[in-house]
Structures are given as C-alpha cells and as structure tokens.
Amino acid sequence: MEIKDSGRRRTFETGAVRDIAEGKGRCDVMPLFDIGNTFDDNILRLIGSYVECGNLSNLELAARLFVESELTENTHDVLLDLSIFYEKGLIKYGEGNWTLGIPLHCFIDSGVRHYLKHMAGKTDEPHDLAFLWNIFGAMWTHRNKPEMIDLPFIRRANNDSDTECRGELDKCDPMR
C-alpha cells in the first residue's frame, strides 16, 4: 500500500502540512448534492448535504455506506487496513500532523477526489482508504477544531444578515 507523494507540500498556519493540491481539481466547490441527485449517488448526496448544511451525521452515514456498499471486507478488516494507512501518513508527514489543524474544505476536496477515483476503478493508490481517512479527518476536525471549518454552512451561519439560512441548517435531509 503506497501513498502517492508529489514531493511538494503546502503548509497551513497551524503548522500542518499536506501534499500540494494544485492541478488536481477542486471537488469541494462542486455542487455535490446536485451531482449526487443527478447520478443517484447517495455518498455524494450525503457529503454535499454536509457541505451545505453542516450535519455531521451525513459524513458518518457516507463513511458507513461506503464501507458497506463498496468494500468487500468486513468493517474491522477495513479499519485495520485504515490503521496502516494512518501509519504511512505518520511516516510521510510526522506524528499528529493532521491534528494540528487543516481547513475542513481540504478534507472534503481530497476525500471526494479519492472517492471518485475509487469509483472510476483507479488503482494507482488505495483510494478507498484515502477517502475514509479524509472523511474521518473531516469529522474529527468538525468536532475538535471548529476554527478550521470553512465550508458554506459555517459562512452562512456566521453571517448575521442571513438569519433565514441559519434556521434552515437543521432541516437539511439528503436522503429525500
């Protein structure tokens, strides 16, 4: 299991580093909920709903649905493989790097890209595990580093003139 490495890094204000993202596309700015609806993809629909509404249970459900529908191993085997992926990340970036604080959109961007690559059958790296790592990183960041949340739902909720949208955040239902 190899984690691809361009050798180029971006460093965040928190001191955390990640591989450079330039030239890979920006999956976090795509209308994921609408794409999920159009192509009947519940995982994209759930992630898109999270990006727009901030309901963390949508990311939890997306991860569970991915493991149950896309991976043949049992959940515990997947988690053991994921632990090896975390270990390789420690070797590449250092102990605790991702917990220093990475903007949440980076996890969504990279996670969706790996999901799409997995679904497209790409085998140049373990895209299934990279997807899960990013989704779990997004969940952890949401819970533990709220200052790193930079998605549309938080921008709207923090906009005092947008009281109507703040009231709608709890009403988002991706599985209509």
LOLOSE-279156 format. One record per residue: residue in three letters; residue number from 0; x, y, z of N, C-alpha, C in turn. Coordinates in pm, 1 decimal, always signed. Layout:
N
   type   seq        n.x        n.y        n.z       ca.x       ca.y       ca.z        c.x        c.y        c.z
    Ala   NUM          X          Y          Z          X          Y          Z          X          Y          Z
...
This chain:
176
   type   seq        n.x        n.y        n.z       ca.x       ca.y       ca.z        c.x        c.y        c.z
    Met     0      +85.8     -118.1       +0.0       +0.0       +0.0       +0.0      +89.5     +123.3       +0.0
    Glu     1      +79.3     +198.7     -105.0     +158.9     +320.3     -117.7      +70.5     +443.6     -115.8
    Ile     2     +118.5     +548.2      -52.6      +53.0     +678.2      -57.4     +133.8     +762.0     -156.1
    Lys     3      +68.8     +807.6     -262.4     +140.4     +888.1     -361.6     +192.3    +1016.3     -298.2
    Asp     4     +304.2    +1062.1     -351.1     +368.1    +1181.6     -295.4     +432.1    +1260.7     -408.3
    Ser     5     +386.1    +1383.0     -427.2     +444.3    +1469.2     -530.9     +579.9    +1524.0     -487.4
    Gly     6     +605.6    +1517.3     -355.7     +727.4    +1576.5     -302.5     +712.3    +1724.4     -273.4
    Arg     7     +599.0    +1782.2     -311.8     +572.2    +1924.1     -287.9     +467.9    +1935.4     -178.1
    Arg     8     +483.7    +2033.7      -90.1     +396.1    +2048.1      +25.8     +332.2    +2185.2      +31.4
    Arg     9     +215.8    +2189.1      +92.5     +155.2    +2316.2     +133.5     +151.7    +2313.6     +285.3
    Thr    10     +184.7    +2425.2     +344.4     +188.9    +2436.5     +489.5      +80.8    +2533.3     +533.6
    Phe    11       +4.7    +2491.8     +635.7     -104.2    +2574.3     +687.2      -55.5    +2656.0     +806.1
    Glu    12     -130.6    +2759.3     +842.6      -93.6    +2847.5     +954.3      -72.7    +2770.5    +1083.9
    Thr    13     -137.5    +2655.4    +1097.4     -128.6    +2574.7    +1219.3       +1.0    +2494.9    +1226.7
    Gly    14      +73.8    +2488.9    +1115.3     +195.1    +2408.4    +1107.0     +172.3    +2274.4    +1038.7
    Ala    15      +47.9    +2236.8    +1017.1      +17.1    +2112.1     +947.1      +58.5    +2124.6     +801.0
    Val    16      +95.4    +2010.7     +741.4     +133.3    +2007.9     +600.6      +54.9    +1898.4     +528.7
    Arg    17      +35.1    +1921.0     +399.1      -27.0    +1821.5     +311.0      +41.0    +1830.6     +176.7
    Asp    18      +22.5    +1726.5      +97.1      +70.8    +1728.7      -40.1       +1.4    +1844.0     -113.2
    Ile    19      +68.4    +1899.3     -209.1      +13.5    +2011.9     -284.5     -115.6    +1969.5     -355.2
    Ala    20     -212.1    +2059.2     -366.4     -340.8    +2026.6     -428.4     -354.8    +2085.0     -568.2
    Glu    21     -272.1    +2179.0     -601.0     -282.7    +2249.8     -729.4     -276.5    +2152.5     -846.8
    Gly    22     -369.8    +2171.8     -941.2     -372.7    +2087.8    -1060.4     -452.9    +1960.1    -1045.2
    Lys    23     -508.0    +1935.7     -927.0     -585.1    +1814.1     -903.4     -735.6    +1836.9     -915.0
    Gly    24     -776.9    +1961.5     -931.3     -919.1    +1993.8     -932.5     -963.6    +2034.7     -792.9
    Arg    25    -1083.4    +2090.2     -782.9    -1139.7    +2131.8     -654.1    -1276.3    +2066.4     -636.6
    Cys    26    -1276.4    +1946.7     -586.4    -1401.3    +1872.1     -567.4    -1489.9    +1934.4     -460.3
    Asp    27    -1431.7    +2008.0     -368.3    -1510.2    +2067.1     -259.0    -1599.2    +2181.2     -305.0
    Val    28    -1573.0    +2239.5     -420.9    -1655.6    +2350.0     -468.7    -1760.7    +2304.6     -569.9
    Met    29    -1759.6    +2177.3     -604.5    -1861.9    +2125.6     -695.5    -1994.6    +2113.8     -620.4
    Pro    30    -2106.6    +2125.5     -689.6    -2237.4    +2108.9     -624.5    -2264.5    +1960.5     -598.6
    Leu    31    -2202.2    +1907.8     -494.6    -2202.5    +1763.4     -469.9    -2341.8    +1706.4     -447.6
    Phe    32    -2427.0    +1780.6     -376.2    -2562.8    +1732.3     -352.9    -2636.1    +1715.7     -486.0
    Asp    33    -2624.3    +1814.7     -573.5    -2691.0    +1808.6     -703.6    -2631.5    +1699.0     -791.9
    Ile    34    -2500.4    +1682.4     -787.0    -2435.5    +1575.7     -862.7    -2483.5    +1439.7     -811.5
    Gly    35    -2490.5    +1425.9     -679.3    -2541.5    +1301.5     -621.5    -2683.6    +1272.6     -664.4
    Asn    36    -2767.7    +1375.1     -665.7    -2906.0    +1356.8     -712.4    -2910.4    +1317.6     -858.8
    Thr    37    -2832.7    +1386.6     -940.7    -2833.3    +1362.4    -1085.0    -2790.9    +1220.1    -1118.7
    Phe    38    -2687.3    +1171.4    -1049.8    -2632.3    +1039.7    -1081.3    -2670.9     +933.5     -978.6
    Asp    39    -2769.3     +963.6     -896.5    -2820.9     +870.1     -796.0    -2707.5     +810.9     -711.1
    Asp    40    -2624.6     +899.5     -658.4    -2509.5     +860.2     -576.6    -2531.7     +912.5     -434.8
    Asn    41    -2572.9     +823.1     -345.5    -2605.3     +864.3     -208.6    -2485.0     +916.9     -131.8
    Ile    42    -2367.0     +867.1     -160.9    -2248.2     +913.4      -89.0    -2219.4    +1059.3     -124.3
    Leu    43    -2223.3    +1093.3     -253.0    -2203.2    +1232.9     -290.8    -2316.2    +1320.4     -238.3
    Arg    44    -2436.6    +1267.8     -238.9    -2551.4    +1342.5     -187.1    -2531.0    +1373.8      -38.4
    Leu    45    -2484.6    +1276.3      +38.0    -2461.5    +1296.6     +181.3    -2349.6    +1396.3     +207.3
    Ile    46    -2240.5    +1384.3     +133.3    -2129.0    +1477.3     +151.7    -2172.2    +1618.0     +110.9
    Gly    47    -2243.7    +1629.3       +0.7    -2292.9    +1759.6      -43.5    -2385.7    +1823.3      +58.3
    Ser    48    -2470.5    +1742.2     +119.5    -2559.9    +1794.2     +222.4    -2480.2    +1842.4     +343.4
    Tyr    49    -2375.4    +1767.4     +380.4    -2290.0    +1812.2     +490.8    -2226.2    +1947.0     +457.6
    Val    50    -2169.7    +1960.0     +337.6    -2102.7    +2083.8     +297.2    -2198.7    +2202.4     +306.0
    Glu    51    -2322.1    +2183.5     +264.8    -2419.2    +2292.2     +263.7    -2484.3    +2316.6     +399.3
    Cys    52    -2504.1    +2210.2     +478.1    -2586.3    +2223.0     +599.2    -2512.3    +2196.0     +729.7
    Gly    53    -2399.6    +2127.3     +724.6    -2319.6    +2107.1     +843.8    -2363.4    +1996.6     +937.1
    Asn    54    -2453.4    +1909.1     +893.1    -2498.3    +1799.4     +978.9    -2395.2    +1686.9     +972.9
    Leu    55    -2319.1    +1671.5    +1080.4    -2209.0    +1576.6    +1085.7    -2254.1    +1433.1    +1063.3
    Ser    56    -2376.3    +1400.4    +1099.3    -2424.8    +1263.1    +1080.1    -2427.1    +1225.4     +931.2
    Asn    57    -2430.6    +1324.9     +841.8    -2425.1    +1293.9     +698.5    -2289.1    +1237.6     +658.7
    Leu    58    -2181.0    +1289.1     +717.1    -2048.8    +1232.3     +688.9    -2036.2    +1093.3     +749.2
    Glu    59    -2089.1    +1076.2     +869.8    -2085.0     +943.9     +933.0    -2157.7     +841.2     +847.6
    Leu    60    -2274.1     +877.7     +798.6    -2351.4     +787.3     +714.6    -2281.1     +761.5     +581.6
    Ala    61    -2217.4     +863.3     +523.8    -2143.8     +845.3     +398.3    -2031.2     +743.2     +416.3
    Ala    62    -1956.7     +752.2     +526.2    -1847.7     +657.1     +551.9    -1903.6     +516.2     +569.8
    Arg    63    -2009.1     +502.9     +648.2    -2069.3     +371.1     +672.4    -2122.6     +311.8     +542.3
    Leu    64    -2193.6     +392.4     +464.6    -2248.9     +346.0     +338.0    -2138.4     +303.3     +242.2
    Phe    65    -2029.9     +377.8     +238.5    -1917.2     +343.3     +151.7    -1859.3     +207.8     +189.6
    Val    66    -1833.7     +187.4     +317.6    -1776.2      +60.5     +361.8    -1872.2      -54.2     +331.8
    Glu    67    -1998.9      -35.3     +361.0    -2096.3     -142.9     +342.3    -2126.0     -172.2     +195.3
    Ser    68    -2122.2      -70.5     +109.3    -2162.7      -92.8      -29.5    -2046.4     -109.0     -127.0
    Glu    69    -1930.5      -54.7      -93.2    -1820.8      -54.5     -189.9    -1704.3     -146.2     -154.5
    Leu    70    -1691.6     -183.3      -29.1    -1577.1     -264.3      +11.3    -1625.9     -403.1      +50.0
    Thr    71    -1550.8     -503.9      +10.4    -1595.3     -641.4      +32.9    -1554.6     -695.6     +169.5
    Glu    72    -1452.4     -639.7     +229.5    -1407.9     -687.9     +359.7    -1509.3     -647.4     +466.9
    Asn    73    -1497.4     -712.9     +583.1    -1583.5     -668.1     +692.6    -1527.1     -538.7     +750.3
    Thr    74    -1608.2     -469.3     +825.4    -1571.7     -336.9     +877.8    -1440.3     -340.4     +953.9
    His    75    -1419.4     -443.1    +1034.2    -1297.9     -447.6    +1116.3    -1173.1     -466.6    +1031.6
    Asp    76    -1182.5     -544.3     +923.0    -1068.6     -556.6     +831.6    -1038.3     -422.7     +764.5
    Val    77    -1142.9     -350.8     +726.6    -1124.4     -218.0     +666.5    -1054.2     -125.2     +765.8
    Leu    78    -1097.5     -128.7     +891.3    -1036.0      -41.7     +992.9     -890.4      -79.0    +1019.2
    Leu    79     -859.0     -207.5    +1013.5     -718.3     -248.4    +1029.0     -634.7     -196.8     +911.3
    Asp    80     -688.5     -208.5     +790.7     -618.2     -152.8     +674.0     -604.2       -1.5     +687.2
    Leu    81     -708.3      +63.6     +737.2     -704.1     +209.2     +756.3     -596.6     +247.4     +858.0
    Ser    82     -577.0     +164.4     +959.9     -473.3     +194.3    +1059.7     -334.2     +191.5     +995.9
    Ile    83     -314.7     +104.6     +898.2     -186.5     +100.5     +826.5     -171.7     +227.0     +741.6
    Phe    84     -282.6     +271.1     +683.2     -281.0     +395.0     +605.4     -243.5     +512.9     +694.8
    Tyr    85     -300.7     +518.7     +816.2     -263.9     +623.9     +912.8     -114.9     +615.4     +945.1
    Glu    86      -63.7     +494.3     +964.9      +78.2     +476.7     +996.1     +166.6     +529.7     +882.8
    Lys    87     +129.2     +500.2     +759.1     +207.2     +550.7     +644.9     +202.9     +703.2     +639.7
    Gly    88      +89.1     +760.9     +677.8      +78.4     +906.5     +684.7     +169.3     +965.2     +790.9
    Leu    89     +182.2     +895.4     +903.7     +274.0     +940.4    +1009.2     +417.2     +941.8     +958.6
    Ile    90     +453.2     +841.6     +882.2     +588.4     +834.4     +826.4     +610.6     +948.2     +727.0
    Lys    91     +509.2     +975.8     +646.7     +520.4    +1078.9     +542.8     +519.3    +1220.2     +600.1
    Tyr    92     +429.1    +1247.4     +696.4     +407.0    +1384.6     +743.4     +445.1    +1409.8     +889.1
    Gly    93     +466.7    +1306.0     +967.9     +500.8    +1324.2    +1107.6     +383.2    +1297.6    +1200.0
    Glu    94     +415.2    +1261.1    +1321.2     +316.1    +1228.4    +1424.0     +222.3    +1346.1    +1450.9
    Gly    95      +93.1    +1320.9    +1442.6       -6.0    +1421.7    +1479.5      -21.0    +1537.1    +1382.1
    Asn    96      +40.7    +1528.8    +1265.5      +34.4    +1639.4    +1170.2     -108.6    +1682.1    +1141.1
    Trp    97     -194.9    +1587.0    +1106.9     -330.6    +1621.5    +1064.6     -413.3    +1678.9    +1179.2
    Thr    98     -374.2    +1654.0    +1303.7     -449.5    +1707.8    +1417.5     -409.4    +1850.7    +1451.8
    Leu    99     -305.5    +1902.3    +1387.2     -263.8    +2040.8    +1412.0     -367.9    +2140.1    +1362.7
    Gly   100     -439.5    +2100.8    +1259.9     -543.3    +2187.2    +1204.2     -524.9    +2207.6    +1055.4
    Ile   101     -613.9    +2148.0     +980.1     -617.7    +2162.1     +834.7     -757.4    +2212.7     +800.8
    Pro   102     -769.1    +2314.5     +716.6     -902.3    +2363.4     +680.1     -991.3    +2248.0     +633.9
    Leu   103    -1113.4    +2247.2     +681.3    -1202.9    +2135.6     +655.9    -1227.7    +2113.0     +507.3
    His   104    -1228.3    +2219.9     +428.3    -1252.8    +2200.9     +284.9    -1146.6    +2111.5     +221.3
    Cys   105    -1025.4    +2109.7     +276.5     -918.8    +2025.1     +221.5     -953.1    +1877.2     +235.0
    Phe   106    -1012.0    +1839.4     +348.6    -1053.3    +1700.2     +368.1    -1164.8    +1662.5     +270.4
    Ile   107    -1261.8    +1753.0     +253.1    -1372.9    +1725.8     +161.0    -1320.9    +1717.0      +17.8
    Asp   108    -1238.3    +1811.7      -22.5    -1180.7    +1813.9     -157.0    -1108.5    +1682.7     -186.1
    Ser   109    -1014.5    +1647.4     -100.8     -934.8    +1528.1     -122.5    -1019.2    +1401.4     -108.8
    Gly   110    -1108.4    +1398.5      -10.8    -1192.6    +1281.0       +9.9    -1280.3    +1252.4     -111.1
    Val   111    -1345.2    +1354.6     -163.7    -1432.0    +1334.8     -280.5    -1348.8    +1291.8     -401.0
    Arg   112    -1232.3    +1352.1     -419.4    -1145.7    +1313.4     -531.5    -1108.8    +1165.3     -521.5
    His   113    -1070.9    +1119.9     -400.5    -1036.2     +978.0     -384.3    -1158.0     +888.6     -403.3
    Tyr   114    -1274.1     +933.9     -359.2    -1396.7     +857.6     -381.1    -1422.5     +841.1     -530.9
    Leu   115    -1412.9     +950.8     -605.1    -1436.2     +944.1     -749.9    -1334.1     +853.7     -818.4
    Lys   116    -1208.7     +861.5     -774.6    -1105.8     +774.8     -833.1    -1132.4     +628.0     -800.3
    His   117    -1175.5     +600.7     -677.1    -1210.5     +463.5     -639.9    -1325.0     +412.8     -727.7
    Met   118    -1429.1     +494.7     -741.7    -1545.4     +454.1     -820.3    -1510.5     +439.1     -968.8
    Ala   119    -1409.8     +512.4    -1014.9    -1365.6     +502.2    -1154.4    -1272.2     +382.8    -1176.1
    Gly   120    -1238.6     +311.3    -1068.7    -1154.4     +193.1    -1080.5    -1005.6     +220.2    -1083.7
    Lys   121     -964.2     +339.8    -1045.4     -820.7     +373.5    -1042.6     -752.4     +292.4     -932.3
    Thr   122     -635.0     +239.1     -961.8     -563.9     +154.8     -864.7     -422.2     +203.6     -837.3
    Asp   123     -391.8     +329.5     -870.7     -256.7     +381.5     -851.3     -223.3     +405.6     -704.8
    Glu   124     -324.0     +409.0     -619.4     -305.2     +415.6     -474.3     -435.0     +368.3     -409.2
    Pro   125     -435.4     +344.7     -278.4     -557.3     +294.3     -212.7     -660.8     +406.0     -193.0
    His   126     -733.3     +435.5     -299.0     -829.5     +546.2     -295.5     -942.1     +521.5     -196.0
    Asp   127     -977.1     +394.2     -173.6    -1080.9     +364.1      -75.3    -1038.1     +408.3      +63.9
    Leu   128     -915.4     +375.8     +101.4     -865.2     +413.6     +233.7     -840.1     +563.9     +242.3
    Ala   129     -793.6     +625.0     +134.2     -770.8     +769.8     +133.2     -904.2     +843.4     +149.0
    Phe   130    -1010.5     +792.2      +86.6    -1143.0     +851.3     +103.7    -1183.2     +847.0     +250.9
    Leu   131    -1173.1     +728.5     +311.6    -1212.7     +714.5     +452.0    -1126.7     +801.4     +542.7
    Trp   132     -995.5     +805.1     +518.5     -906.7     +888.2     +601.2     -952.6    +1033.4     +598.2
    Asn   133     -983.7    +1083.6     +479.9    -1026.4    +1222.7     +467.2    -1162.2    +1247.7     +530.9
    Ile   134    -1255.7    +1155.7     +516.6    -1387.4    +1173.8     +577.2    -1375.7    +1171.1     +729.3
    Phe   135    -1297.7    +1078.2     +782.3    -1278.0    +1074.7     +928.2    -1199.9    +1197.3     +975.5
    Gly   136    -1106.3    +1246.1     +893.8    -1035.5    +1370.0     +927.6    -1130.1    +1489.1     +930.5
    Ala   137    -1224.4    +1491.8     +837.4    -1324.1    +1599.6     +836.0    -1411.8    +1592.3     +960.7
    Met   138    -1453.9    +1471.4     +997.5    -1538.0    +1456.5    +1117.4    -1462.1    +1501.2    +1242.4
    Trp   139    -1337.4    +1457.7    +1254.0    -1257.8    +1493.0    +1371.7    -1236.4    +1644.5    +1377.3
    Thr   140    -1205.5    +1703.2    +1263.6    -1183.1    +1847.8    +1258.0    -1310.1    +1923.0    +1295.8
    His   141    -1423.3    +1879.5    +1245.7    -1551.0    +1943.6    +1277.7    -1572.8    +1944.3    +1429.3
    Arg   142    -1543.1    +1832.2    +1494.3    -1566.7    +1819.4    +1639.2    -1459.9    +1887.9    +1724.2
    Asn   143    -1335.7    +1885.0    +1678.9    -1223.6    +1925.7    +1764.0    -1154.1    +2055.2    +1724.8
    Lys   144    -1172.7    +2100.3    +1603.4    -1107.6    +2223.4    +1555.9    -1210.3    +2308.8    +1481.4
    Pro   145    -1314.3    +2354.6    +1550.6    -1419.7    +2429.8    +1480.4    -1367.4    +2554.2    +1409.3
    Glu   146    -1255.7    +2607.2    +1453.3    -1198.4    +2724.0    +1386.0    -1147.9    +2690.3    +1245.1
    Met   147    -1136.2    +2560.3    +1213.6    -1089.6    +2517.6    +1081.7    -1205.4    +2490.8     +985.5
    Ile   148    -1327.8    +2505.7    +1031.7    -1444.1    +2484.5     +945.0    -1458.6    +2605.2     +853.2
    Asp   149    -1447.5    +2580.4     +723.8    -1452.5    +2688.3     +624.8    -1545.7    +2652.9     +508.9
    Leu   150    -1652.9    +2583.7     +540.3    -1748.1    +2540.2     +438.5    -1867.7    +2634.1     +432.7
    Pro   151    -1948.7    +2623.0     +326.3    -2062.2    +2715.9     +310.9    -2154.4    +2724.4     +431.6
    Phe   152    -2181.4    +2613.8     +499.7    -2276.2    +2620.3     +611.3    -2226.2    +2710.1     +723.4
    Ile   153    -2099.2    +2712.7     +750.5    -2048.2    +2795.4     +859.9    -2042.0    +2941.5     +816.9
    Arg   154    -2010.0    +2964.9     +690.7    -2007.3    +3103.4     +641.3    -2147.1    +3163.9     +646.4
    Arg   155    -2248.3    +3086.6     +606.8    -2385.8    +3136.4     +612.4    -2431.7    +3154.7     +756.3
    Ala   156    -2400.3    +3059.3     +842.5    -2443.7    +3066.6     +982.0    -2379.5    +3184.0    +1054.8
    Asn   157    -2259.2    +3222.8    +1013.2    -2189.8    +3333.8    +1078.4    -2227.9    +3469.5    +1020.2
    Asn   158    -2306.2    +3469.7     +915.7    -2347.7    +3594.0     +851.3    -2476.1    +3642.1     +919.5
    Asp   159    -2465.8    +3745.6    +1001.1    -2580.4    +3794.6    +1078.5    -2697.9    +3834.2     +991.5
    Ser   160    -2671.8    +3875.3     +869.4    -2782.0    +3917.9     +782.9    -2853.7    +3799.5     +719.5
    Asp   161    -2801.9    +3681.2     +740.1    -2859.6    +3563.4     +675.3    -2930.9    +3475.0     +778.2
    Thr   162    -3020.7    +3532.3     +854.1    -3089.5    +3456.5     +959.5    -3178.9    +3347.7     +902.5
    Glu   163    -3231.6    +3368.2     +783.4    -3318.6    +3267.5     +723.2    -3242.3    +3138.1     +699.2
    Cys   164    -3119.6    +3148.4     +649.0    -3040.3    +3029.4     +621.4    -3002.4    +2957.7     +750.4
    Arg   165    -2966.7    +3030.2     +853.6    -2929.3    +2966.0     +979.6    -3042.2    +2878.3    +1031.2
    Gly   166    -3163.7    +2921.9    +1014.7    -3277.6    +2844.1    +1059.6    -3301.2    +2719.7     +976.5
    Glu   167    -3248.5    +2717.4     +854.5    -3267.7    +2603.8     +765.8    -3163.2    +2493.8     +785.9
    Leu   168    -3054.9    +2520.9     +856.4    -2946.2    +2424.9     +867.6    -2990.4    +2290.6     +925.2
    Asp   169    -3077.7    +2292.2    +1022.9    -3122.6    +2167.7    +1085.6    -3222.8    +2092.0    +1000.8
    Lys   170    -3274.5    +2153.1     +896.5    -3378.3    +2090.6     +816.9    -3325.2    +2016.1     +695.6
    Cys   171    -3194.8    +2019.5     +669.0    -3139.3    +1955.0     +550.2    -3156.4    +1804.4     +559.9
    Asp   172    -3211.9    +1744.6     +456.0    -3231.5    +1600.0     +450.5    -3180.3    +1548.5     +316.6
    Pro   173    -3062.1    +1485.9     +315.8    -3004.2    +1443.5     +189.1    -3072.3    +1321.4     +128.0
    Met   174    -3142.2    +1243.1     +207.0    -3198.5    +1117.6     +158.0    -3347.0    +1133.5     +127.3
    Arg   175    -3378.9    +1233.3      +46.4    -3519.4    +1259.7      +18.8    -3586.2    +1154.3      -62.1
